[in-house]
Amino acid sequence: MDDTITDDIAEAVTTNFWTAWAAVLIAGVSAVLIGFALAWLFRFIMTRLGRRHAAFRELAARFPKAVFAVVTVIAWRATIPAFIPDGYDGIETTARFVLNLAVIGVVGWILAKVVVFLIDGAMRRQEATSADPFVLRRRRTQIRMLRRLVMAIVAVLTVAAMLLTIPGASAFGASLLASAGVASIVAGLAAQSTLGNLIAGMQLAFSNALKVGDTVEVDDEFGTVEEITLTYVVVQIWDDRRHVLPSTYFTTTPYTNWTRSQTAVTGTVFVEADYTVDVPAVRAELERILDSSPDWDRRSWGLIVSDATGGVAQLRATMTAADGDAIWNLRCKVREELVAFLATQRPQDLSRTRYEVGPGA
């Protein structure tokens, strides 16, 4: 009954040119106003409920624009084509087609936002319940990769749904299937590198081989993994450069991961001195340096003579720190102060070359 009344109203309006376009304008503006009103109401209700639970506050922050868009676009689709005046069939067909695409796009956008909201909620629960930073970084990496993958799938499905609305899409699809044999070979060859990186990115995320925040050495550079995407990995070098590497690099090339199973690391510093060096004095100086450094995590330290050849004693100092960045700073500090200690406090311990001169020389 209601549909019949609506159709009668639309039929009566479209017979007059000016009345029809006025109805189109009124319908468009009314849809926008209704969208604004419902978005405001949604935000108001979610904000009130957010006093009890943080999830409602997230809804209030993320979804009002989506509510406005979906209400407005659906209202436009339901009213504007129906009020276009008679004799403008081309404009009506185009409007229906464009608004159909808009509805599909908005629905895909809403679906993507819902999925992201759920995934982010899972990440927050992991951060609230997991006290182990290593486990937290691993799960954060996996959830971020899952989020990107789901977004890509939703985008592909949305575009596919839009293409299906194009007239003649069935015939187009049939022609593609007829040439699928040749197309699959060409596409496979063209996308071999991209697909390899995609698979490598998934392997990195879910094999625990590499995580966001790991300290790594790649291409003789020392840095921290800043981002892992479906196809590439971004490593922040110590001097703030970004080293962008394809995901396949980490599945085909050896690299050093300092923090794969734990964040705490051990570093070494080598210093050369003369055979007469007072090792206990240097060891005491190393202890003093470490005690004064906030980068030392106080787990362990030591100093030994690791080698002695050619009149030179090689001292190896070991120390621990909470992560790769801290150990780098600590190693530099220890090396600098040990060299300064030998040069200023014990110059007699510096390495030197001896020559024996015979009686007839």
Sequence and secondary structure as in RCSB ss.txt:
>XXXX:A:sequence
MDDTITDDIAEAVTTNFWTAWAAVLIAGVSAVLIGFALAWLFRFIMTRLGRRHAAFRELAARFPKAVFAVVTVIA
WRATIPAFIPDGYDGIETTARFVLNLAVIGVVGWILAKVVVFLIDGAMRRQEATSADPFVLRRRRTQIRMLRRLV
MAIVAVLTVAAMLLTIPGASAFGASLLASAGVASIVAGLAAQSTLGNLIAGMQLAFSNALKVGDTVEVDDEFGTV
EEITLTYVVVQIWDDRRHVLPSTYFTTTPYTNWTRSQTAVTGTVFVEADYTVDVPAVRAELERILDSSPDWDRRS
WGLIVSDATGGVAQLRATMTAADGDAIWNLRCKVREELVAFLATQRPQDLSRTRYEVGPGA
>XXXX:A:secstr
 HHHHHHHHHHHHHTSHHHHHHHHHHHHHHHHHHHHHHHHHHHHHHHHHTTT HHHHHHHHHSHHHHHHHHHHHH
HHHHHHHHS TT HHHHHHHHHHHHHHHHHHHHHHHHHHHHHHHHHHHHHHHHH   HHHHHHHHHHHHHHHHHH
HHHHHHHHHHHHHHTSTTHHHHHHHHHHTHHHHHHHHHHHTHHHHHHHHHHHHHHHTTS  TT EEEETTEEEEE
EEE SSEEEEEETTS EEEEETTHHHHS  EETTSS S EEEEEEEEEETT  HHHHHHHHHHHHHT TTEEEEE
EEEEEEEEETTEEEEEEEEEESSHHHHHHHHHHHHHHHHHHHHHT GGGS        TT 
